[in-house]
Amino acid sequence: MKSATARQLRRPAPSGFLLDVVEGLSAEQKTLKAKYFYDAAGSALFEQITELPEYYPTRTELAILQERANEIVQHIPTWAAFVEFGSGLSFALMSTLLMLMIRENLLT
């Protein structure tokens, strides 16, 4: 068995975060695991990303909801529960809930 050098003993093992970042940014297709976007700074960064012209999913989802909201809410039963993971600023959820409230005459 090899003994550790003094330098190896002083150096802490790399964190999982560091390993994930190095692995993701060393790949040909650069990536970072989504779990690192869940703190306040990560959420703010993600919101900035969603505003980039290259990032179309949020705009596309909102456009579909705006165009088809009435049709969509007709298929949601009154007993339905919403579960949305990682909704960011929740624009899509708020739009859907607003249409449901209109359907149920809950707005005055």
C-alpha positions as CSV (number, residue, x, y, z in Angstrom):
1,M,0.0,0.0,0.0
2,K,1.3,3.4,-0.9
3,S,1.5,6.1,1.8
4,A,0.0,9.6,1.1
5,T,2.3,12.5,0.8
6,A,1.9,15.6,3.1
7,R,0.5,17.5,0.1
8,Q,-2.2,14.9,-0.5
9,L,-3.2,14.9,3.1
10,R,-3.7,18.6,3.2
11,R,-5.8,18.8,0.0
12,P,-9.5,18.2,0.5
13,A,-11.3,15.9,-1.9
14,P,-13.0,17.9,-4.7
15,S,-16.6,18.6,-3.9
16,G,-19.5,17.1,-5.9
17,F,-20.3,20.5,-7.3
18,L,-16.7,21.0,-8.5
19,L,-16.7,17.6,-10.2
20,D,-20.1,18.2,-11.8
21,V,-19.0,21.6,-13.1
22,V,-15.7,20.3,-14.5
23,E,-17.4,17.3,-16.1
24,G,-20.3,19.4,-17.6
25,L,-18.1,22.2,-18.9
26,S,-15.5,19.8,-20.3
27,A,-18.1,18.0,-22.4
28,E,-18.5,18.9,-26.1
29,Q,-22.1,19.9,-25.4
30,K,-21.6,22.1,-22.3
31,T,-24.1,21.4,-19.5
32,L,-24.7,22.0,-15.8
33,K,-27.0,19.9,-13.7
34,A,-30.4,21.5,-13.0
35,K,-30.0,21.0,-9.3
36,Y,-27.5,23.9,-9.3
37,F,-30.2,26.4,-10.5
38,Y,-32.4,26.0,-7.4
39,D,-30.9,28.6,-5.1
40,A,-31.7,32.3,-5.4
41,A,-28.8,33.2,-7.6
42,G,-29.4,30.2,-9.9
43,S,-33.1,31.1,-10.2
44,A,-32.2,34.6,-11.2
45,L,-29.7,33.3,-13.7
46,F,-32.4,31.0,-15.2
47,E,-34.9,33.8,-15.5
48,Q,-32.2,35.8,-17.5
49,I,-31.6,32.7,-19.7
50,T,-35.3,32.4,-20.4
51,E,-35.3,36.0,-21.8
52,L,-32.6,35.2,-24.4
53,P,-33.8,34.9,-28.0
54,E,-32.2,31.4,-28.2
55,Y,-34.3,30.1,-25.3
56,Y,-37.7,29.5,-26.8
57,P,-39.5,27.0,-24.5
58,T,-40.9,29.6,-22.0
59,R,-42.2,32.0,-24.8
60,T,-43.6,29.0,-26.7
61,E,-45.4,27.6,-23.7
62,L,-46.9,31.0,-22.8
63,A,-48.0,31.6,-26.4
64,I,-49.8,28.2,-26.5
65,L,-51.5,28.9,-23.2
66,Q,-52.6,32.4,-24.3
67,E,-53.9,31.0,-27.6
68,R,-55.6,27.9,-26.2
69,A,-56.3,28.7,-22.5
70,N,-60.1,28.4,-22.8
71,E,-59.8,25.0,-24.6
72,I,-57.2,23.7,-22.1
73,V,-59.1,24.6,-19.0
74,Q,-62.2,22.8,-20.4
75,H,-60.2,19.6,-20.0
76,I,-59.2,20.2,-16.4
77,P,-61.6,18.7,-13.9
78,T,-62.8,20.9,-11.0
79,W,-61.2,18.5,-8.5
80,A,-57.7,18.7,-10.2
81,A,-54.6,19.6,-8.2
82,F,-51.7,21.4,-9.8
83,V,-48.1,20.2,-9.1
84,E,-45.4,22.2,-10.9
85,F,-41.8,21.5,-10.2
86,G,-39.3,24.3,-10.8
87,S,-41.8,26.8,-12.2
88,G,-39.5,29.8,-12.0
89,L,-41.7,32.9,-11.8
90,S,-44.8,30.7,-12.5
91,F,-46.1,32.6,-15.4
92,A,-47.6,29.5,-17.1
93,L,-49.2,28.3,-13.8
94,M,-50.6,31.8,-13.1
95,S,-52.1,32.0,-16.6
96,T,-53.8,28.6,-16.2
97,L,-55.1,29.4,-12.8
98,L,-56.5,32.7,-13.9
99,M,-58.4,31.0,-16.7
100,L,-59.7,28.4,-14.2
101,M,-60.9,31.2,-11.9
102,I,-62.7,32.8,-14.8
103,R,-64.3,29.5,-15.7
104,E,-65.5,28.9,-12.1
105,N,-66.7,32.5,-11.8
106,L,-64.3,33.1,-8.9
107,L,-63.2,36.6,-10.0
108,T,-65.4,39.5,-9.0
